[in-house]
């Protein structure tokens, strides 16, 4: 059997943020700290309108586009 079969399903450690004892499957902040961090760093969604493309004045059409048949 592999080495991962010996790992517990739940880890016990101190929260790296508030130092309270935590029992969870993954290392990281406790649920209380996670909630505070989500509120503090919550992103706001904004609409961004893309400007219409306008070529620069120094851009000239290529020779194929100007060719008369």
PDB file of N, CA, C and O in Angstrom:
ATOM      1  N   UNK A   1       0.829  -1.189   0.000  1.00  0.00           N
ATOM      2  CA  UNK A   1       0.000   0.000   0.000  1.00  0.00           C
ATOM      3  C   UNK A   1       0.867   1.244   0.000  1.00  0.00           C
ATOM      4  O   UNK A   1       2.029   1.196   0.402  1.00  0.00           O
ATOM      5  N   UNK A   2       0.294   2.381  -0.459  1.00  0.00           N
ATOM      6  CA  UNK A   2       1.037   3.636  -0.561  1.00  0.00           C
ATOM      7  C   UNK A   2       1.147   4.343   0.774  1.00  0.00           C
ATOM      8  O   UNK A   2       0.493   3.969   1.748  1.00  0.00           O
ATOM      9  N   UNK A   3       1.963   5.349   0.807  1.00  0.00           N
ATOM     10  CA  UNK A   3       2.185   6.118   2.036  1.00  0.00           C
ATOM     11  C   UNK A   3       0.980   6.984   2.388  1.00  0.00           C
ATOM     12  O   UNK A   3       0.806   7.341   3.553  1.00  0.00           O
ATOM     13  N   UNK A   4       0.139   7.330   1.404  1.00  0.00           N
ATOM     14  CA  UNK A   4      -1.010   8.194   1.663  1.00  0.00           C
ATOM     15  C   UNK A   4      -2.110   7.458   2.410  1.00  0.00           C
ATOM     16  O   UNK A   4      -3.008   8.106   2.949  1.00  0.00           O
ATOM     17  N   UNK A   5      -2.079   6.144   2.464  1.00  0.00           N
ATOM     18  CA  UNK A   5      -3.087   5.377   3.190  1.00  0.00           C
ATOM     19  C   UNK A   5      -2.964   5.574   4.697  1.00  0.00           C
ATOM     20  O   UNK A   5      -3.919   5.318   5.431  1.00  0.00           O
ATOM     21  N   UNK A   6      -1.806   6.024   5.167  1.00  0.00           N
ATOM     22  CA  UNK A   6      -1.568   6.203   6.593  1.00  0.00           C
ATOM     23  C   UNK A   6      -1.962   7.588   7.102  1.00  0.00           C
ATOM     24  O   UNK A   6      -1.931   7.825   8.309  1.00  0.00           O
ATOM     25  N   UNK A   7      -2.330   8.506   6.211  1.00  0.00           N
ATOM     26  CA  UNK A   7      -2.665   9.874   6.610  1.00  0.00           C
ATOM     27  C   UNK A   7      -4.067   9.938   7.214  1.00  0.00           C
ATOM     28  O   UNK A   7      -4.972   9.266   6.719  1.00  0.00           O
ATOM     29  N   UNK A   8      -4.268  10.724   8.263  1.00  0.00           N
ATOM     30  CA  UNK A   8      -5.601  10.856   8.856  1.00  0.00           C
ATOM     31  C   UNK A   8      -6.511  11.699   7.961  1.00  0.00           C
ATOM     32  O   UNK A   8      -6.035  12.518   7.174  1.00  0.00           O
ATOM     33  N   UNK A   9      -7.831  11.489   8.092  1.00  0.00           N
ATOM     34  CA  UNK A   9      -8.796  12.273   7.318  1.00  0.00           C
ATOM     35  C   UNK A   9      -8.909  13.698   7.843  1.00  0.00           C
ATOM     36  O   UNK A   9      -9.230  14.617   7.089  1.00  0.00           O
ATOM     37  N   UNK A  10      -8.644  13.884   9.139  1.00  0.00           N
ATOM     38  CA  UNK A  10      -8.770  15.189   9.778  1.00  0.00           C
ATOM     39  C   UNK A  10      -7.450  15.526  10.468  1.00  0.00           C
ATOM     40  O   UNK A  10      -6.873  14.706  11.182  1.00  0.00           O
ATOM     41  N   UNK A  11      -6.989  16.757  10.233  1.00  0.00           N
ATOM     42  CA  UNK A  11      -5.755  17.227  10.867  1.00  0.00           C
ATOM     43  C   UNK A  11      -6.102  18.112  12.058  1.00  0.00           C
ATOM     44  O   UNK A  11      -7.131  18.787  12.049  1.00  0.00           O
ATOM     45  N   UNK A  12      -5.272  18.114  13.057  1.00  0.00           N
ATOM     46  CA  UNK A  12      -5.443  18.987  14.217  1.00  0.00           C
ATOM     47  C   UNK A  12      -4.226  19.904  14.283  1.00  0.00           C
ATOM     48  O   UNK A  12      -3.089  19.438  14.352  1.00  0.00           O
ATOM     49  N   UNK A  13      -4.478  21.224  14.262  1.00  0.00           N
ATOM     50  CA  UNK A  13      -3.399  22.202  14.285  1.00  0.00           C
ATOM     51  C   UNK A  13      -3.955  23.530  14.780  1.00  0.00           C
ATOM     52  O   UNK A  13      -5.168  23.681  14.930  1.00  0.00           O
ATOM     53  N   UNK A  14      -3.073  24.491  15.035  1.00  0.00           N
ATOM     54  CA  UNK A  14      -3.477  25.836  15.421  1.00  0.00           C
ATOM     55  C   UNK A  14      -3.670  26.672  14.164  1.00  0.00           C
ATOM     56  O   UNK A  14      -2.874  26.594  13.228  1.00  0.00           O
ATOM     57  N   UNK A  15      -4.723  27.465  14.148  1.00  0.00           N
ATOM     58  CA  UNK A  15      -4.994  28.361  13.014  1.00  0.00           C
ATOM     59  C   UNK A  15      -3.798  29.297  12.857  1.00  0.00           C
ATOM     60  O   UNK A  15      -3.363  29.906  13.834  1.00  0.00           O
ATOM     61  N   UNK A  16      -3.261  29.422  11.647  1.00  0.00           N
ATOM     62  CA  UNK A  16      -2.095  30.292  11.457  1.00  0.00           C
ATOM     63  C   UNK A  16      -2.417  31.779  11.627  1.00  0.00           C
ATOM     64  O   UNK A  16      -1.502  32.598  11.708  1.00  0.00           O
ATOM     65  N   UNK A  17      -3.693  32.135  11.683  1.00  0.00           N
ATOM     66  CA  UNK A  17      -4.076  33.547  11.792  1.00  0.00           C
ATOM     67  C   UNK A  17      -4.430  33.933  13.224  1.00  0.00           C
ATOM     68  O   UNK A  17      -3.939  34.941  13.732  1.00  0.00           O
ATOM     69  N   UNK A  18      -5.287  33.132  13.890  1.00  0.00           N
ATOM     70  CA  UNK A  18      -5.751  33.508  15.230  1.00  0.00           C
ATOM     71  C   UNK A  18      -5.228  32.577  16.328  1.00  0.00           C
ATOM     72  O   UNK A  18      -5.455  32.831  17.511  1.00  0.00           O
ATOM     73  N   UNK A  19      -4.547  31.525  15.953  1.00  0.00           N
ATOM     74  CA  UNK A  19      -3.927  30.568  16.884  1.00  0.00           C
ATOM     75  C   UNK A  19      -4.929  29.727  17.676  1.00  0.00           C
ATOM     76  O   UNK A  19      -4.552  29.133  18.686  1.00  0.00           O
ATOM     77  N   UNK A  20      -6.195  29.658  17.251  1.00  0.00           N
ATOM     78  CA  UNK A  20      -7.149  28.738  17.888  1.00  0.00           C
ATOM     79  C   UNK A  20      -6.939  27.337  17.337  1.00  0.00           C
ATOM     80  O   UNK A  20      -6.513  27.171  16.194  1.00  0.00           O
ATOM     81  N   UNK A  21      -7.235  26.343  18.138  1.00  0.00           N
ATOM     82  CA  UNK A  21      -7.077  24.963  17.695  1.00  0.00           C
ATOM     83  C   UNK A  21      -8.166  24.612  16.688  1.00  0.00           C
ATOM     84  O   UNK A  21      -9.339  24.925  16.892  1.00  0.00           O
ATOM     85  N   UNK A  22      -7.758  23.948  15.582  1.00  0.00           N
ATOM     86  CA  UNK A  22      -8.655  23.635  14.478  1.00  0.00           C
ATOM     87  C   UNK A  22      -8.544  22.158  14.133  1.00  0.00           C
ATOM     88  O   UNK A  22      -7.464  21.574  14.210  1.00  0.00           O
ATOM     89  N   UNK A  23      -9.659  21.563  13.757  1.00  0.00           N
ATOM     90  CA  UNK A  23      -9.668  20.203  13.217  1.00  0.00           C
ATOM     91  C   UNK A  23     -10.331  20.262  11.854  1.00  0.00           C
ATOM     92  O   UNK A  23     -11.534  20.500  11.748  1.00  0.00           O
ATOM     93  N   UNK A  24      -9.536  20.043  10.805  1.00  0.00           N
ATOM     94  CA  UNK A  24     -10.056  20.094   9.442  1.00  0.00           C
ATOM     95  C   UNK A  24      -9.198  19.222   8.531  1.00  0.00           C
ATOM     96  O   UNK A  24      -8.141  18.742   8.939  1.00  0.00           O
ATOM     97  N   UNK A  25      -9.652  19.022   7.312  1.00  0.00           N
ATOM     98  CA  UNK A  25      -8.949  18.139   6.386  1.00  0.00           C
ATOM     99  C   UNK A  25      -7.693  18.782   5.791  1.00  0.00           C
ATOM    100  O   UNK A  25      -6.763  18.077   5.399  1.00  0.00           O
ATOM    101  N   UNK A  26      -7.662  20.129   5.722  1.00  0.00           N
ATOM    102  CA  UNK A  26      -6.542  20.821   5.097  1.00  0.00           C
ATOM    103  C   UNK A  26      -6.001  21.897   6.023  1.00  0.00           C
ATOM    104  O   UNK A  26      -6.737  22.480   6.820  1.00  0.00           O
ATOM    105  N   UNK A  27      -4.691  22.155   5.906  1.00  0.00           N
ATOM    106  CA  UNK A  27      -4.055  23.196   6.711  1.00  0.00           C
ATOM    107  C   UNK A  27      -4.445  24.563   6.171  1.00  0.00           C
ATOM    108  O   UNK A  27      -4.452  24.775   4.958  1.00  0.00           O
ATOM    109  N   UNK A  28      -4.766  25.480   7.053  1.00  0.00           N
ATOM    110  CA  UNK A  28      -5.091  26.840   6.662  1.00  0.00           C
ATOM    111  C   UNK A  28      -5.875  27.523   7.760  1.00  0.00           C
ATOM    112  O   UNK A  28      -6.027  26.976   8.852  1.00  0.00           O
ATOM    113  N   UNK A  29      -6.377  28.723   7.478  1.00  0.00           N
ATOM    114  CA  UNK A  29      -7.141  29.473   8.479  1.00  0.00           C
ATOM    115  C   UNK A  29      -8.429  28.741   8.864  1.00  0.00           C
ATOM    116  O   UNK A  29      -8.970  27.962   8.080  1.00  0.00           O
ATOM    117  N   UNK A  30      -8.915  29.006  10.091  1.00  0.00           N
ATOM    118  CA  UNK A  30     -10.162  28.397  10.555  1.00  0.00           C
ATOM    119  C   UNK A  30     -11.340  29.030   9.815  1.00  0.00           C
ATOM    120  O   UNK A  30     -11.162  30.019   9.103  1.00  0.00           O
ATOM    121  N   UNK A  31     -12.530  28.476   9.974  1.00  0.00           N
ATOM    122  CA  UNK A  31     -13.713  28.969   9.274  1.00  0.00           C
ATOM    123  C   UNK A  31     -14.029  30.421   9.645  1.00  0.00           C
ATOM    124  O   UNK A  31     -14.450  31.196   8.786  1.00  0.00           O
ATOM    125  N   UNK A  32     -13.833  30.797  10.906  1.00  0.00           N
ATOM    126  CA  UNK A  32     -14.077  32.169  11.333  1.00  0.00           C
ATOM    127  C   UNK A  32     -13.147  33.131  10.599  1.00  0.00           C
ATOM    128  O   UNK A  32     -13.585  34.155  10.074  1.00  0.00           O
ATOM    129  N   UNK A  33     -11.872  32.795  10.570  1.00  0.00           N
ATOM    130  CA  UNK A  33     -10.902  33.642   9.878  1.00  0.00           C
ATOM    131  C   UNK A  33     -11.171  33.678   8.371  1.00  0.00           C
ATOM    132  O   UNK A  33     -11.020  34.729   7.747  1.00  0.00           O
ATOM    133  N   UNK A  34     -11.563  32.555   7.784  1.00  0.00           N
ATOM    134  CA  UNK A  34     -11.877  32.533   6.360  1.00  0.00           C
ATOM    135  C   UNK A  34     -13.038  33.471   6.048  1.00  0.00           C
ATOM    136  O   UNK A  34     -13.007  34.184   5.044  1.00  0.00           O
ATOM    137  N   UNK A  35     -14.056  33.477   6.896  1.00  0.00           N
ATOM    138  CA  UNK A  35     -15.190  34.379   6.702  1.00  0.00           C
ATOM    139  C   UNK A  35     -14.767  35.836   6.765  1.00  0.00           C
ATOM    140  O   UNK A  35     -15.205  36.647   5.950  1.00  0.00           O
ATOM    141  N   UNK A  36     -13.916  36.175   7.730  1.00  0.00           N
ATOM    142  CA  UNK A  36     -13.419  37.547   7.849  1.00  0.00           C
ATOM    143  C   UNK A  36     -12.592  37.947   6.626  1.00  0.00           C
ATOM    144  O   UNK A  36     -12.717  39.065   6.127  1.00  0.00           O
ATOM    145  N   UNK A  37     -11.754  37.039   6.150  1.00  0.00           N
ATOM    146  CA  UNK A  37     -10.921  37.329   4.987  1.00  0.00           C
ATOM    147  C   UNK A  37     -11.760  37.497   3.722  1.00  0.00           C
ATOM    148  O   UNK A  37     -11.466  38.356   2.892  1.00  0.00           O
ATOM    149  N   UNK A  38     -12.801  36.683   3.572  1.00  0.00           N
ATOM    150  CA  UNK A  38     -13.687  36.803   2.408  1.00  0.00           C
ATOM    151  C   UNK A  38     -14.389  38.155   2.400  1.00  0.00           C
ATOM    152  O   UNK A  38     -14.516  38.784   1.349  1.00  0.00           O
ATOM    153  N   UNK A  39     -14.847  38.607   3.571  1.00  0.00           N
ATOM    154  CA  UNK A  39     -15.505  39.911   3.641  1.00  0.00           C
ATOM    155  C   UNK A  39     -14.528  41.048   3.358  1.00  0.00           C
ATOM    156  O   UNK A  39     -14.861  42.009   2.664  1.00  0.00           O
ATOM    157  N   UNK A  40     -13.334  40.927   3.895  1.00  0.00           N
ATOM    158  CA  UNK A  40     -12.348  41.999   3.763  1.00  0.00           C
ATOM    159  C   UNK A  40     -11.845  42.162   2.334  1.00  0.00           C
ATOM    160  O   UNK A  40     -11.634  43.283   1.870  1.00  0.00           O
ATOM    161  N   UNK A  41     -11.653  41.041   1.634  1.00  0.00           N
ATOM    162  CA  UNK A  41     -11.062  41.083   0.300  1.00  0.00           C
ATOM    163  C   UNK A  41     -12.058  40.719  -0.794  1.00  0.00           C
ATOM    164  O   UNK A  41     -11.671  40.202  -1.842  1.00  0.00           O
ATOM    165  N   UNK A  42     -13.327  40.986  -0.556  1.00  0.00           N
ATOM    166  CA  UNK A  42     -14.359  40.678  -1.533  1.00  0.00           C
ATOM    167  C   UNK A  42     -14.230  41.630  -2.725  1.00  0.00           C
ATOM    168  O   UNK A  42     -14.181  42.848  -2.553  1.00  0.00           O
ATOM    169  N   UNK A  43     -14.175  41.074  -3.910  1.00  0.00           N
ATOM    170  CA  UNK A  43     -14.042  41.882  -5.121  1.00  0.00           C
ATOM    171  C   UNK A  43     -15.419  42.323  -5.598  1.00  0.00           C
ATOM    172  O   UNK A  43     -16.410  41.610  -5.438  1.00  0.00           O
ATOM    173  N   UNK A  44     -15.455  43.497  -6.178  1.00  0.00           N
ATOM    174  CA  UNK A  44     -16.690  44.000  -6.749  1.00  0.00           C
ATOM    175  C   UNK A  44     -16.631  43.851  -8.261  1.00  0.00           C
ATOM    176  O   UNK A  44     -15.621  44.165  -8.892  1.00  0.00           O
ATOM    177  N   UNK A  45     -17.714  43.374  -8.824  1.00  0.00           N
ATOM    178  CA  UNK A  45     -17.785  43.166 -10.258  1.00  0.00           C
ATOM    179  C   UNK A  45     -18.178  44.479 -10.935  1.00  0.00           C
ATOM    180  O   UNK A  45     -19.126  45.142 -10.515  1.00  0.00           O
ATOM    181  N   UNK A  46     -17.454  44.841 -11.968  1.00  0.00           N
ATOM    182  CA  UNK A  46     -17.760  46.052 -12.708  1.00  0.00           C
ATOM    183  C   UNK A  46     -17.841  45.739 -14.197  1.00  0.00           C
ATOM    184  O   UNK A  46     -17.200  44.809 -14.686  1.00  0.00           O
ATOM    185  N   UNK A  47     -18.622  46.515 -14.891  1.00  0.00           N
ATOM    186  CA  UNK A  47     -18.734  46.363 -16.338  1.00  0.00           C
ATOM    187  C   UNK A  47     -17.624  47.173 -17.006  1.00  0.00           C
ATOM    188  O   UNK A  47     -17.396  48.332 -16.661  1.00  0.00           O
ATOM    189  N   UNK A  48     -16.949  46.561 -17.951  1.00  0.00           N
ATOM    190  CA  UNK A  48     -15.884  47.236 -18.679  1.00  0.00           C
ATOM    191  C   UNK A  48     -16.278  47.265 -20.147  1.00  0.00           C
ATOM    192  O   UNK A  48     -16.481  46.217 -20.761  1.00  0.00           O
ATOM    193  N   UNK A  49     -16.385  48.454 -20.705  1.00  0.00           N
ATOM    194  CA  UNK A  49     -16.742  48.601 -22.114  1.00  0.00           C
ATOM    195  C   UNK A  49     -15.464  48.754 -22.931  1.00  0.00           C
ATOM    196  O   UNK A  49     -14.619  49.599 -22.635  1.00  0.00           O
ATOM    197  N   UNK A  50     -15.337  47.928 -23.954  1.00  0.00           N
ATOM    198  CA  UNK A  50     -14.167  47.999 -24.825  1.00  0.00           C
ATOM    199  C   UNK A  50     -14.387  49.090 -25.863  1.00  0.00           C
ATOM    200  O   UNK A  50     -15.473  49.207 -26.430  1.00  0.00           O
ATOM    201  N   UNK A  51     -13.376  49.870 -26.102  1.00  0.00           N
ATOM    202  CA  UNK A  51     -13.464  50.930 -27.103  1.00  0.00           C
ATOM    203  C   UNK A  51     -13.414  50.319 -28.497  1.00  0.00           C
ATOM    204  O   UNK A  51     -12.759  49.300 -28.715  1.00  0.00           O
ATOM    205  N   UNK A  52     -14.102  50.943 -29.425  1.00  0.00           N
ATOM    206  CA  UNK A  52     -14.088  50.470 -30.812  1.00  0.00           C
ATOM    207  C   UNK A  52     -12.684  50.640 -31.380  1.00  0.00           C
ATOM    208  O   UNK A  52     -11.990  51.609 -31.072  1.00  0.00           O
ATOM    209  N   UNK A  53     -12.280  49.691 -32.206  1.00  0.00           N
ATOM    210  CA  UNK A  53     -10.939  49.740 -32.794  1.00  0.00           C
ATOM    211  C   UNK A  53     -10.878  50.819 -33.865  1.00  0.00           C
ATOM    212  O   UNK A  53     -11.702  50.849 -34.779  1.00  0.00           O
ATOM    213  N   UNK A  54      -9.909  51.690 -33.745  1.00  0.00           N
ATOM    214  CA  UNK A  54      -9.645  52.694 -34.766  1.00  0.00           C
ATOM    215  C   UNK A  54      -8.167  52.624 -35.086  1.00  0.00           C
ATOM    216  O   UNK A  54      -7.334  52.823 -34.202  1.00  0.00           O
ATOM    217  N   UNK A  55      -7.822  52.343 -36.347  1.00  0.00           N
ATOM    218  CA  UNK A  55      -6.400  52.238 -36.691  1.00  0.00           C
ATOM    219  C   UNK A  55      -5.696  53.582 -36.543  1.00  0.00           C
ATOM    220  O   UNK A  55      -6.311  54.640 -36.677  1.00  0.00           O
ATOM    221  N   UNK A  56      -4.414  53.520 -36.269  1.00  0.00           N
ATOM    222  CA  UNK A  56      -3.610  54.732 -36.142  1.00  0.00           C
ATOM    223  C   UNK A  56      -3.534  55.434 -37.498  1.00  0.00           C
ATOM    224  O   UNK A  56      -3.755  54.820 -38.541  1.00  0.00           O
ATOM    225  N   UNK A  57      -3.224  56.700 -37.466  1.00  0.00           N
ATOM    226  CA  UNK A  57      -3.117  57.459 -38.707  1.00  0.00           C
ATOM    227  C   UNK A  57      -1.915  57.020 -39.534  1.00  0.00           C
ATOM    228  O   UNK A  57      -1.927  57.165 -40.756  1.00  0.00           O
ATOM    229  N   UNK A  58      -0.869  56.483 -38.888  1.00  0.00           N
ATOM    230  CA  UNK A  58       0.313  56.080 -39.642  1.00  0.00           C
ATOM    231  C   UNK A  58       0.163  54.684 -40.256  1.00  0.00           C
ATOM    232  O   UNK A  58       1.086  54.209 -40.917  1.00  0.00           O
ATOM    233  N   UNK A  59      -0.964  54.025 -40.053  1.00  0.00           N
ATOM    234  CA  UNK A  59      -1.195  52.708 -40.634  1.00  0.00           C
ATOM    235  C   UNK A  59      -1.810  52.900 -42.010  1.00  0.00           C
ATOM    236  O   UNK A  59      -2.816  53.595 -42.153  1.00  0.00           O
ATOM    237  N   UNK A  60      -1.206  52.286 -43.027  1.00  0.00           N
ATOM    238  CA  UNK A  60      -1.738  52.379 -44.392  1.00  0.00           C
ATOM    239  C   UNK A  60      -2.206  51.008 -44.838  1.00  0.00           C
ATOM    240  O   UNK A  60      -1.652  50.000 -44.399  1.00  0.00           O
ATOM    241  N   UNK A  61      -3.202  50.944 -45.691  1.00  0.00           N
ATOM    242  CA  UNK A  61      -3.662  49.650 -46.189  1.00  0.00           C
ATOM    243  C   UNK A  61      -2.550  48.967 -46.985  1.00  0.00           C
ATOM    244  O   UNK A  61      -1.694  49.636 -47.564  1.00  0.00           O
ATOM    245  N   UNK A  62      -2.569  47.659 -47.011  1.00  0.00           N
ATOM    246  CA  UNK A  62      -1.521  46.944 -47.765  1.00  0.00           C
ATOM    247  C   UNK A  62      -1.808  47.003 -49.270  1.00  0.00           C
ATOM    248  O   UNK A  62      -2.908  47.373 -49.680  1.00  0.00           O
ATOM    249  N   UNK A  63      -0.838  46.646 -50.071  1.00  0.00           N
ATOM    250  CA  UNK A  63      -0.914  46.759 -51.527  1.00  0.00           C
ATOM    251  C   UNK A  63      -2.006  45.863 -52.108  1.00  0.00           C
ATOM    252  O   UNK A  63      -2.627  46.235 -53.103  1.00  0.00           O
ATOM    253  N   UNK A  64      -2.253  44.714 -51.526  1.00  0.00           N
ATOM    254  CA  UNK A  64      -3.277  43.799 -52.031  1.00  0.00           C
ATOM    255  C   UNK A  64      -4.658  44.427 -51.894  1.00  0.00           C
ATOM    256  O   UNK A  64      -5.494  44.277 -52.786  1.00  0.00           O
ATOM    257  N   UNK A  65      -4.908  45.120 -50.801  1.00  0.00           N
ATOM    258  CA  UNK A  65      -6.203  45.747 -50.590  1.00  0.00           C
ATOM    259  C   UNK A  65      -6.438  46.908 -51.545  1.00  0.00           C
ATOM    260  O   UNK A  65      -7.587  47.219 -51.857  1.00  0.00           O
ATOM    261  N   UNK A  66      -5.378  47.555 -52.015  1.00  0.00           N
ATOM    262  CA  UNK A  66      -5.498  48.688 -52.923  1.00  0.00           C
ATOM    263  C   UNK A  66      -5.501  48.292 -54.383  1.00  0.00           C
ATOM    264  O   UNK A  66      -5.769  49.133 -55.242  1.00  0.00           O
ATOM    265  N   UNK A  67      -5.215  47.054 -54.689  1.00  0.00           N
ATOM    266  CA  UNK A  67      -5.066  46.600 -56.087  1.00  0.00           C
ATOM    267  C   UNK A  67      -6.402  46.699 -56.802  1.00  0.00           C
ATOM    268  O   UNK A  67      -7.419  46.223 -56.298  1.00  0.00           O
ATOM    269  N   UNK A  68      -6.401  47.320 -57.985  1.00  0.00           N
ATOM    270  CA  UNK A  68      -7.598  47.405 -58.815  1.00  0.00           C
ATOM    271  C   UNK A  68      -7.558  46.306 -59.861  1.00  0.00           C
ATOM    272  O   UNK A  68      -6.530  46.093 -60.503  1.00  0.00           O
ATOM    273  N   UNK A  69      -8.645  45.622 -60.030  1.00  0.00           N
ATOM    274  CA  UNK A  69      -8.709  44.561 -61.060  1.00  0.00           C
ATOM    275  C   UNK A  69      -9.370  45.036 -62.319  1.00  0.00           C
ATOM    276  O   UNK A  69      -9.502  44.271 -63.275  1.00  0.00           O
TER     277      UNK A  69
END
